[in-house]
Amino acid sequence: MINQVSPTEQGVNGIGSMSTAWAVVEAARAGAADARSAAANALPATAQALRSGLHATGFAIGFTVCFPAFLVARLMPRDNCVAFGLVDGGRAACDLARETVRPAGRTDMLPELAVVQA
């Protein structure tokens, strides 16, 4: 024999009672709050991972490029034609970088690059 449930006993939309419906609503709200919390925690963790990756990349590039260049520069005597050529080439590269980044006619956008005297 099949038990028939009357519409008044069945509750709202097939849910057994109002307390069950309220529990479903509360569970949905709690789930939304948990999702917001997880999303808020994911962004700082992602940003930290990105910063760490960029730092490691910058360190690797700086060490592998700058260390040999400075080592060679320290081993070379200062007053010779090779040193003067390196200085002139560095200044030309700085000038080209400045002209490439700064639009023509705009002198207020970037500060002048410092010239280091050895």
N, CA, C and O atoms as a GROMACS GRO file, in nm:
protein
  472
    1MET      N    1   0.084  -0.117   0.000
    1MET     CA    2   0.000   0.000   0.000
    1MET      C    3   0.089   0.124   0.000
    1MET      O    4   0.186   0.129   0.075
    2ILE      N    5   0.058   0.224  -0.082
    2ILE     CA    6   0.134   0.348  -0.094
    2ILE      C    7   0.072   0.452  -0.003
    2ILE      O    8  -0.050   0.472  -0.003
    3ASN      N    9   0.157   0.518   0.075
    3ASN     CA   10   0.109   0.624   0.163
    3ASN      C   11   0.098   0.754   0.085
    3ASN      O   12   0.194   0.798   0.022
    4GLN      N   13  -0.017   0.812   0.088
    4GLN     CA   14  -0.041   0.940   0.023
    4GLN      C   15  -0.020   1.052   0.126
    4GLN      O   16  -0.066   1.042   0.239
    5VAL      N   17   0.051   1.156   0.083
    5VAL     CA   18   0.074   1.270   0.172
    5VAL      C   19  -0.012   1.384   0.122
    5VAL      O   20  -0.009   1.417   0.003
    6SER      N   21  -0.086   1.444   0.210
    6SER     CA   22  -0.174   1.554   0.170
    6SER      C   23  -0.088   1.679   0.146
    6SER      O   24   0.022   1.688   0.200
    7PRO      N   25  -0.136   1.776   0.068
    7PRO     CA   26  -0.060   1.898   0.041
    7PRO      C   27  -0.023   1.975   0.167
    7PRO      O   28   0.082   2.038   0.172
    8THR      N   29  -0.108   1.970   0.270
    8THR     CA   30  -0.076   2.043   0.393
    8THR      C   31   0.035   1.973   0.470
    8THR      O   32   0.111   2.040   0.540
    9GLU      N   33   0.048   1.841   0.458
    9GLU     CA   34   0.154   1.769   0.526
    9GLU      C   35   0.285   1.776   0.448
    9GLU      O   36   0.394   1.764   0.505
   10GLN      N   37   0.274   1.797   0.316
   10GLN     CA   38   0.393   1.797   0.231
   10GLN      C   39   0.478   1.922   0.256
   10GLN      O   40   0.600   1.913   0.245
   11GLY      N   41   0.420   2.034   0.286
   11GLY     CA   42   0.496   2.156   0.314
   11GLY      C   43   0.511   2.241   0.189
   11GLY      O   44   0.429   2.234   0.098
   12VAL      N   45   0.615   2.320   0.187
   12VAL     CA   46   0.638   2.417   0.080
   12VAL      C   47   0.726   2.353  -0.028
   12VAL      O   48   0.838   2.311   0.000
   13ASN      N   49   0.675   2.347  -0.150
   13ASN     CA   50   0.751   2.296  -0.266
   13ASN      C   51   0.813   2.160  -0.242
   13ASN      O   52   0.926   2.135  -0.284
   14GLY      N   53   0.744   2.073  -0.177
   14GLY     CA   54   0.793   1.938  -0.157
   14GLY      C   55   0.889   1.924  -0.040
   14GLY      O   56   0.936   1.814  -0.014
   15ILE      N   57   0.919   2.031   0.032
   15ILE     CA   58   1.007   2.023   0.148
   15ILE      C   59   0.920   1.990   0.268
   15ILE      O   60   0.808   2.040   0.281
   16GLY      N   61   0.972   1.907   0.356
   16GLY     CA   62   0.892   1.853   0.465
   16GLY      C   63   0.831   1.955   0.558
   16GLY      O   64   0.717   1.936   0.601
   17SER      N   65   0.901   2.064   0.593
   17SER     CA   66   0.846   2.163   0.685
   17SER      C   67   0.914   2.295   0.662
   17SER      O   68   1.011   2.304   0.586
   18MET      N   69   0.865   2.397   0.728
   18MET     CA   70   0.925   2.529   0.716
   18MET      C   71   1.064   2.534   0.780
   18MET      O   72   1.152   2.607   0.735
   19SER      N   73   1.082   2.456   0.885
   19SER     CA   74   1.213   2.456   0.949
   19SER      C   75   1.318   2.395   0.855
   19SER      O   76   1.433   2.439   0.855
   20THR      N   77   1.279   2.297   0.777
   20THR     CA   78   1.370   2.239   0.679
   20THR      C   79   1.401   2.341   0.569
   20THR      O   80   1.516   2.353   0.526
   21ALA      N   81   1.300   2.414   0.525
   21ALA     CA   82   1.321   2.518   0.423
   21ALA      C   83   1.414   2.626   0.477
   21ALA      O   84   1.501   2.675   0.405
   22TRP      N   85   1.395   2.664   0.602
   22TRP     CA   86   1.480   2.765   0.663
   22TRP      C   87   1.624   2.714   0.675
   22TRP      O   88   1.718   2.791   0.657
   23ALA      N   89   1.640   2.587   0.705
   23ALA     CA   90   1.774   2.529   0.714
   23ALA      C   91   1.843   2.531   0.578
   23ALA      O   92   1.964   2.553   0.570
   24VAL      N   93   1.766   2.508   0.472
   24VAL     CA   94   1.824   2.513   0.337
   24VAL      C   95   1.869   2.654   0.304
   24VAL      O   96   1.977   2.673   0.247
   25VAL      N   97   1.789   2.755   0.339
   25VAL     CA   98   1.823   2.894   0.314
   25VAL      C   99   1.948   2.932   0.393
   25VAL      O  100   2.039   2.997   0.340
   26GLU      N  101   1.953   2.893   0.519
   26GLU     CA  102   2.069   2.924   0.603
   26GLU      C  103   2.195   2.855   0.550
   26GLU      O  104   2.304   2.914   0.552
   27ALA      N  105   2.181   2.733   0.503
   27ALA     CA  106   2.296   2.662   0.446
   27ALA      C  107   2.346   2.733   0.321
   27ALA      O  108   2.467   2.741   0.299
   28ALA      N  109   2.256   2.784   0.238
   28ALA     CA  110   2.295   2.858   0.119
   28ALA      C  111   2.367   2.987   0.156
   28ALA      O  112   2.466   3.024   0.094
   29ARG      N  113   2.317   3.056   0.260
   29ARG     CA  114   2.384   3.179   0.305
   29ARG      C  115   2.523   3.148   0.360
   29ARG      O  116   2.618   3.220   0.332
   30ALA      N  117   2.534   3.042   0.438
   30ALA     CA  118   2.664   3.005   0.494
   30ALA      C  119   2.760   2.966   0.382
   30ALA      O  120   2.879   3.000   0.388
   31GLY      N  121   2.711   2.896   0.282
   31GLY     CA  122   2.796   2.859   0.168
   31GLY      C  123   2.844   2.981   0.092
   31GLY      O  124   2.959   2.986   0.049
   32ALA      N  125   2.757   3.081   0.076
   32ALA     CA  126   2.797   3.204   0.008
   32ALA      C  127   2.901   3.279   0.089
   32ALA      O  128   2.996   3.335   0.033
   33ALA      N  129   2.885   3.281   0.221
   33ALA     CA  130   2.983   3.348   0.307
   33ALA      C  131   3.118   3.274   0.300
   33ALA      O  132   3.223   3.338   0.297
   34ASP      N  133   3.114   3.142   0.299
   34ASP     CA  134   3.238   3.064   0.288
   34ASP      C  135   3.306   3.090   0.153
   34ASP      O  136   3.429   3.099   0.146
   35ALA      N  137   3.228   3.101   0.048
   35ALA     CA  138   3.285   3.127  -0.085
   35ALA      C  139   3.350   3.265  -0.089
   35ALA      O  140   3.458   3.282  -0.147
   36ARG      N  141   3.285   3.366  -0.027
   36ARG     CA  142   3.343   3.500  -0.021
   36ARG      C  143   3.474   3.498   0.056
   36ARG      O  144   3.572   3.561   0.016
   37SER      N  145   3.475   3.427   0.167
   37SER     CA  146   3.596   3.418   0.249
   37SER      C  147   3.709   3.349   0.173
   37SER      O  148   3.824   3.393   0.178
   38ALA      N  149   3.677   3.241   0.103
   38ALA     CA  150   3.779   3.170   0.026
   38ALA      C  151   3.833   3.257  -0.087
   38ALA      O  152   3.953   3.255  -0.115
   39ALA      N  153   3.747   3.333  -0.152
   39ALA     CA  154   3.791   3.422  -0.260
   39ALA      C  155   3.878   3.534  -0.204
   39ALA      O  156   3.976   3.574  -0.266
   40ALA      N  157   3.841   3.586  -0.088
   40ALA     CA  158   3.920   3.694  -0.027
   40ALA      C  159   4.057   3.643   0.015
   40ALA      O  160   4.154   3.719   0.009
   41ASN      N  161   4.069   3.519   0.056
   41ASN     CA  162   4.198   3.462   0.096
   41ASN      C  163   4.281   3.420  -0.025
   41ASN      O  164   4.404   3.416  -0.017
   42ALA      N  165   4.217   3.389  -0.136
   42ALA     CA  166   4.289   3.342  -0.254
   42ALA      C  167   4.366   3.455  -0.321
   42ALA      O  168   4.476   3.433  -0.372
   43LEU      N  169   4.311   3.576  -0.321
   43LEU     CA  170   4.377   3.689  -0.387
   43LEU      C  171   4.510   3.725  -0.321
   43LEU      O  172   4.610   3.739  -0.393
   44PRO      N  173   4.519   3.740  -0.189
   44PRO     CA  174   4.650   3.768  -0.130
   44PRO      C  175   4.752   3.656  -0.152
   44PRO      O  176   4.870   3.682  -0.171
   45ALA      N  177   4.707   3.533  -0.149
   45ALA     CA  178   4.798   3.420  -0.171
   45ALA      C  179   4.851   3.422  -0.314
   45ALA      O  180   4.968   3.395  -0.338
   46THR      N  181   4.765   3.452  -0.409
   46THR     CA  182   4.808   3.461  -0.549
   46THR      C  183   4.903   3.578  -0.569
   46THR      O  184   5.004   3.565  -0.639
   47ALA      N  185   4.873   3.692  -0.507
   47ALA     CA  186   4.962   3.808  -0.519
   47ALA      C  187   5.099   3.778  -0.458
   47ALA      O  188   5.201   3.818  -0.514
   48GLN      N  189   5.101   3.709  -0.344
   48GLN     CA  190   5.229   3.674  -0.282
   48GLN      C  191   5.309   3.579  -0.370
   48GLN      O  192   5.431   3.594  -0.383
   49ALA      N  193   5.243   3.483  -0.432
   49ALA     CA  194   5.312   3.390  -0.522
   49ALA      C  195   5.368   3.465  -0.643
   49ALA      O  196   5.479   3.436  -0.688
   50LEU      N  197   5.292   3.559  -0.695
   50LEU     CA  198   5.338   3.638  -0.809
   50LEU      C  199   5.458   3.724  -0.770
   50LEU      O  200   5.556   3.732  -0.845
   51ARG      N  201   5.452   3.789  -0.651
   51ARG     CA  202   5.565   3.870  -0.605
   51ARG      C  203   5.690   3.784  -0.586
   51ARG      O  204   5.800   3.825  -0.623
   52SER      N  205   5.673   3.666  -0.529
   52SER     CA  206   5.788   3.578  -0.507
   52SER      C  207   5.848   3.533  -0.640
   52SER      O  208   5.970   3.528  -0.654
   53GLY      N  209   5.764   3.502  -0.736
   53GLY     CA  210   5.813   3.462  -0.868
   53GLY      C  211   5.887   3.575  -0.938
   53GLY      O  212   5.991   3.552  -0.999
   54LEU      N  213   5.833   3.696  -0.930
   54LEU     CA  214   5.899   3.810  -0.991
   54LEU      C  215   6.031   3.841  -0.922
   54LEU      O  216   6.130   3.876  -0.988
   55HIS      N  217   6.034   3.829  -0.791
   55HIS     CA  218   6.158   3.853  -0.717
   55HIS      C  219   6.265   3.752  -0.757
   55HIS      O  220   6.380   3.789  -0.781
   56ALA      N  221   6.227   3.626  -0.764
   56ALA     CA  222   6.324   3.522  -0.802
   56ALA      C  223   6.374   3.542  -0.945
   56ALA      O  224   6.492   3.523  -0.973
   57THR      N  225   6.284   3.581  -1.034
   57THR     CA  226   6.324   3.607  -1.172
   57THR      C  227   6.418   3.726  -1.181
   57THR      O  228   6.520   3.719  -1.249
   58GLY      N  229   6.385   3.833  -1.111
   58GLY     CA  230   6.472   3.950  -1.109
   58GLY      C  231   6.608   3.919  -1.049
   58GLY      O  232   6.711   3.966  -1.098
   59PHE      N  233   6.609   3.840  -0.944
   59PHE     CA  234   6.735   3.802  -0.880
   59PHE      C  235   6.820   3.720  -0.977
   59PHE      O  236   6.940   3.744  -0.991
   60ALA      N  237   6.758   3.624  -1.043
   60ALA     CA  238   6.832   3.538  -1.136
   60ALA      C  239   6.889   3.619  -1.252
   60ALA      O  240   7.005   3.601  -1.290
   61ILE      N  241   6.808   3.707  -1.308
   61ILE     CA  242   6.857   3.790  -1.419
   61ILE      C  243   6.966   3.884  -1.371
   61ILE      O  244   7.070   3.899  -1.436
   62GLY      N  245   6.943   3.948  -1.258
   62GLY     CA  246   7.042   4.041  -1.206
   62GLY      C  247   7.174   3.973  -1.175
   62GLY      O  248   7.281   4.027  -1.206
   63PHE      N  249   7.167   3.856  -1.116
   63PHE     CA  250   7.290   3.788  -1.079
   63PHE      C  251   7.363   3.735  -1.202
   63PHE      O  252   7.485   3.749  -1.212
   64THR      N  253   7.290   3.675  -1.294
   64THR     CA  254   7.356   3.613  -1.410
   64THR      C  255   7.403   3.714  -1.512
   64THR      O  256   7.493   3.685  -1.591
   65VAL      N  257   7.345   3.833  -1.513
   65VAL     CA  258   7.387   3.936  -1.609
   65VAL      C  259   7.484   4.035  -1.544
   65VAL      O  260   7.591   4.063  -1.598
   66CYS      N  261   7.446   4.086  -1.429
   66CYS     CA  262   7.526   4.192  -1.367
   66CYS      C  263   7.657   4.142  -1.307
   66CYS      O  264   7.759   4.208  -1.320
   67PHE      N  265   7.656   4.028  -1.244
   67PHE     CA  266   7.778   3.979  -1.180
   67PHE      C  267   7.892   3.962  -1.280
   67PHE      O  268   8.001   4.014  -1.255
   68PRO      N  269   7.872   3.892  -1.392
   68PRO     CA  270   7.983   3.882  -1.488
   68PRO      C  271   8.023   4.018  -1.546
   68PRO      O  272   8.142   4.042  -1.570
   69ALA      N  273   7.925   4.105  -1.570
   69ALA     CA  274   7.958   4.236  -1.628
   69ALA      C  275   8.042   4.318  -1.531
   69ALA      O  276   8.141   4.379  -1.571
   70PHE      N  277   8.004   4.320  -1.404
   70PHE     CA  278   8.082   4.395  -1.306
   70PHE      C  279   8.216   4.330  -1.278
   70PHE      O  280   8.314   4.399  -1.249
   71LEU      N  281   8.222   4.199  -1.285
   71LEU     CA  282   8.349   4.131  -1.266
   71LEU      C  283   8.448   4.170  -1.376
   71LEU      O  284   8.564   4.200  -1.348
   72VAL      N  285   8.401   4.170  -1.500
   72VAL     CA  286   8.486   4.211  -1.612
   72VAL      C  287   8.525   4.357  -1.598
   72VAL      O  288   8.639   4.395  -1.624
   73ALA      N  289   8.429   4.441  -1.556
   73ALA     CA  290   8.458   4.584  -1.541
   73ALA      C  291   8.561   4.608  -1.432
   73ALA      O  292   8.645   4.697  -1.444
   74ARG      N  293   8.556   4.530  -1.325
   74ARG     CA  294   8.654   4.546  -1.216
   74ARG      C  295   8.793   4.496  -1.255
   74ARG      O  296   8.894   4.548  -1.207
   75LEU      N  297   8.799   4.397  -1.341
   75LEU     CA  298   8.928   4.342  -1.380
   75LEU      C  299   9.000   4.429  -1.482
   75LEU      O  300   9.122   4.419  -1.498
   76MET      N  301   8.925   4.515  -1.551
   76MET     CA  302   8.982   4.596  -1.657
   76MET      C  303   9.038   4.727  -1.599
   76MET      O  304   8.976   4.786  -1.511
   77PRO      N  305   9.153   4.772  -1.647
   77PRO     CA  306   9.203   4.902  -1.602
   77PRO      C  307   9.108   5.013  -1.645
   77PRO      O  308   9.039   5.002  -1.746
   78ARG      N  309   9.104   5.121  -1.567
   78ARG     CA  310   9.004   5.226  -1.592
   78ARG      C  311   9.041   5.318  -1.707
   78ARG      O  312   8.952   5.359  -1.782
   79ASP      N  313   9.163   5.351  -1.724
   79ASP     CA  314   9.200   5.450  -1.825
   79ASP      C  315   9.256   5.382  -1.949
   79ASP      O  316   9.377   5.384  -1.974
   80ASN      N  317   9.165   5.322  -2.029
   80ASN     CA  318   9.208   5.265  -2.157
   80ASN      C  319   9.093   5.280  -2.256
   80ASN      O  320   8.983   5.320  -2.220
   81CYS      N  321   9.119   5.247  -2.379
   81CYS     CA  322   9.020   5.269  -2.485
   81CYS      C  323   8.897   5.179  -2.469
   81CYS      O  324   8.787   5.220  -2.506
   82VAL      N  325   8.913   5.058  -2.416
   82VAL     CA  326   8.797   4.968  -2.397
   82VAL      C  327   8.703   5.026  -2.292
   82VAL      O  328   8.581   5.026  -2.312
   83ALA      N  329   8.756   5.075  -2.182
   83ALA     CA  330   8.672   5.134  -2.078
   83ALA      C  331   8.600   5.258  -2.130
   83ALA      O  332   8.482   5.276  -2.104
   84PHE      N  333   8.671   5.342  -2.205
   84PHE     CA  334   8.606   5.460  -2.261
   84PHE      C  335   8.496   5.421  -2.361
   84PHE      O  336   8.392   5.487  -2.366
   85GLY      N  337   8.519   5.316  -2.438
   85GLY     CA  338   8.416   5.267  -2.532
   85GLY      C  339   8.294   5.215  -2.459
   85GLY      O  340   8.181   5.239  -2.502
   86LEU      N  341   8.315   5.143  -2.348
   86LEU     CA  342   8.202   5.093  -2.269
   86LEU      C  343   8.120   5.208  -2.210
   86LEU      O  344   7.998   5.204  -2.210
   87VAL      N  345   8.189   5.309  -2.160
   87VAL     CA  346   8.119   5.425  -2.102
   87VAL      C  347   8.040   5.497  -2.210
   87VAL      O  348   7.923   5.531  -2.189
   88ASP      N  349   8.101   5.521  -2.326
   88ASP     CA  350   8.031   5.589  -2.435
   88ASP      C  351   7.911   5.507  -2.484
   88ASP      O  352   7.805   5.563  -2.511
   89GLY      N  353   7.927   5.376  -2.494
   89GLY     CA  354   7.816   5.290  -2.536
   89GLY      C  355   7.703   5.289  -2.434
   89GLY      O  356   7.586   5.289  -2.470
   90GLY      N  357   7.739   5.289  -2.306
   90GLY     CA  358   7.636   5.295  -2.202
   90GLY      C  359   7.559   5.425  -2.205
   90GLY      O  360   7.437   5.425  -2.188
   91ARG      N  361   7.629   5.535  -2.226
   91ARG     CA  362   7.560   5.665  -2.234
   91ARG      C  363   7.470   5.670  -2.357
   91ARG      O  364   7.359   5.723  -2.350
   92ALA      N  365   7.516   5.617  -2.470
   92ALA     CA  366   7.433   5.615  -2.591
   92ALA      C  367   7.309   5.529  -2.570
   92ALA      O  368   7.200   5.564  -2.616
   93ALA      N  369   7.324   5.417  -2.500
   93ALA     CA  370   7.209   5.332  -2.472
   93ALA      C  371   7.109   5.402  -2.381
   93ALA      O  372   6.988   5.390  -2.400
   94CYS      N  373   7.159   5.476  -2.282
   94CYS     CA  374   7.070   5.553  -2.194
   94CYS      C  375   6.996   5.661  -2.271
   94CYS      O  376   6.877   5.682  -2.250
   95ASP      N  377   7.066   5.730  -2.361
   95ASP     CA  378   7.002   5.833  -2.442
   95ASP      C  379   6.894   5.774  -2.532
   95ASP      O  380   6.786   5.832  -2.545
   96LEU      N  381   6.923   5.661  -2.594
   96LEU     CA  382   6.825   5.597  -2.680
   96LEU      C  383   6.704   5.550  -2.599
   96LEU      O  384   6.591   5.565  -2.644
   97ALA      N  385   6.727   5.494  -2.480
   97ALA     CA  386   6.616   5.451  -2.396
   97ALA      C  387   6.532   5.570  -2.353
   97ALA      O  388   6.409   5.561  -2.352
   98ARG      N  389   6.595   5.680  -2.319
   98ARG     CA  390   6.523   5.801  -2.278
   98ARG      C  391   6.437   5.853  -2.392
   98ARG      O  392   6.322   5.889  -2.370
   99GLU      N  393   6.491   5.858  -2.514
   99GLU     CA  394   6.416   5.907  -2.629
   99GLU      C  395   6.305   5.812  -2.670
   99GLU      O  396   6.201   5.856  -2.721
  100THR      N  397   6.325   5.684  -2.648
  100THR     CA  398   6.222   5.586  -2.685
  100THR      C  399   6.104   5.592  -2.590
  100THR      O  400   5.989   5.582  -2.633
  101VAL      N  401   6.130   5.610  -2.462
  101VAL     CA  402   6.023   5.610  -2.362
  101VAL      C  403   5.951   5.743  -2.358
  101VAL      O  404   5.829   5.746  -2.345
  102ARG      N  405   6.023   5.852  -2.369
  102ARG     CA  406   5.964   5.985  -2.359
  102ARG      C  407   5.918   6.031  -2.496
  102ARG      O  408   5.998   6.032  -2.590
  103PRO      N  409   5.790   6.071  -2.512
  103PRO     CA  410   5.744   6.123  -2.641
  103PRO      C  411   5.817   6.252  -2.677
  103PRO      O  412   5.865   6.324  -2.589
  104ALA      N  413   5.825   6.280  -2.804
  104ALA     CA  414   5.895   6.399  -2.852
  104ALA      C  415   5.827   6.524  -2.798
  104ALA      O  416   5.705   6.535  -2.800
  105GLY      N  417   5.907   6.618  -2.750
  105GLY     CA  418   5.853   6.744  -2.701
  105GLY      C  419   5.811   6.741  -2.555
  105GLY      O  420   5.784   6.847  -2.499
  106ARG      N  421   5.803   6.625  -2.491
  106ARG     CA  422   5.763   6.616  -2.351
  106ARG      C  423   5.886   6.595  -2.266
  106ARG      O  424   5.943   6.486  -2.264
  107THR      N  425   5.928   6.698  -2.196
  107THR     CA  426   6.046   6.687  -2.112
  107THR      C  427   6.011   6.669  -1.965
  107THR      O  428   6.101   6.648  -1.883
  108ASP      N  429   5.883   6.677  -1.930
  108ASP     CA  430   5.845   6.671  -1.789
  108ASP      C  431   5.804   6.531  -1.743
  108ASP      O  432   5.769   6.513  -1.627
  109MET      N  433   5.808   6.433  -1.831
  109MET     CA  434   5.756   6.300  -1.795
  109MET      C  435   5.854   6.216  -1.715
  109MET      O  436   5.814   6.151  -1.619
  110LEU      N  437   5.980   6.216  -1.752
  110LEU     CA  438   6.078   6.130  -1.686
  110LEU      C  439   6.194   6.214  -1.634
  110LEU      O  440   6.237   6.309  -1.700
  111PRO      N  441   6.244   6.181  -1.516
  111PRO     CA  442   6.362   6.254  -1.467
  111PRO      C  443   6.484   6.213  -1.548
  111PRO      O  444   6.487   6.108  -1.611
  112GLU      N  445   6.582   6.298  -1.543
  112GLU     CA  446   6.707   6.267  -1.612
  112GLU      C  447   6.776   6.150  -1.543
  112GLU      O  448   6.769   6.136  -1.421
  113LEU      N  449   6.842   6.068  -1.621
  113LEU     CA  450   6.917   5.956  -1.563
  113LEU      C  451   7.045   6.008  -1.500
  113LEU      O  452   7.113   6.095  -1.555
  114ALA      N  453   7.076   5.954  -1.385
  114ALA     CA  454   7.198   5.997  -1.315
  114ALA      C  455   7.320   5.940  -1.385
  114ALA      O  456   7.319   5.826  -1.430
  115VAL      N  457   7.424   6.019  -1.393
  115VAL     CA  458   7.550   5.973  -1.450
  115VAL      C  459   7.643   5.943  -1.333
  115VAL      O  460   7.672   6.030  -1.252
  116VAL      N  461   7.689   5.819  -1.326
  116VAL     CA  462   7.776   5.775  -1.218
  116VAL      C  463   7.919   5.793  -1.261
  116VAL      O  464   7.961   5.741  -1.365
  117GLN      N  465   7.993   5.866  -1.183
  117GLN     CA  466   8.135   5.885  -1.211
  117GLN      C  467   8.215   5.783  -1.131
  117GLN      O  468   8.197   5.771  -1.010
  118ALA      N  469   8.304   5.711  -1.198
  118ALA     CA  470   8.383   5.609  -1.128
  118ALA      C  471   8.509   5.668  -1.071
  118ALA      O  472   8.588   5.596  -1.009
   0.00000   0.00000   0.00000
